[in-house]
Amino acid sequence: MKNKLKELTRAEDEIMQVLWTLEKAVVKDIIEQLPDPKPAYNTVSTIVRILVKKGFVKYKTMGKTHLYLPAVPKSVYSSFYLENFMGRYFSGSFKELVSFFAREKSLSVLEIEELMKHIKKDIKEK
């Protein structure tokens, strides 16, 4: 599935964040969750239809309306996005990514140690 994915635009990502949270929604539900100023109904509807074409969203027809559901789990997209991001900016190296944040003082030694504990735990669970 990941090899078919493409990066989402900012607007598409915003809609997907809402759908991942709600798990299913009609356009009106999505709009209610978006920050002010709210986009027009037609704008959100168009973005959702684009997400359907891209394979990120599926739908069920309910009378005259559609109930939209995520077709791509958030965890799958997050992994895909992070791999692409690391590839573009850190030569695909997690070590380079962590080093960058450490150099920029965004991560303390304690935070890096905690991160390493989580990574080791996740590897053991796989």
Secondary structure, DSSP 4 states (H G I P E B T S, - for coil): -GGG--PPPHHHHHHHHHHHHHSSB-HHHHHHHSPSSPPPHHHHHHHHHHHHHTTSEEEEEETTEEEEEESS-HHHHHHHHHHHHHHHHSTT-HHHHHHHHHHTTSS-HHHHHHHHHHHHHHHHH-
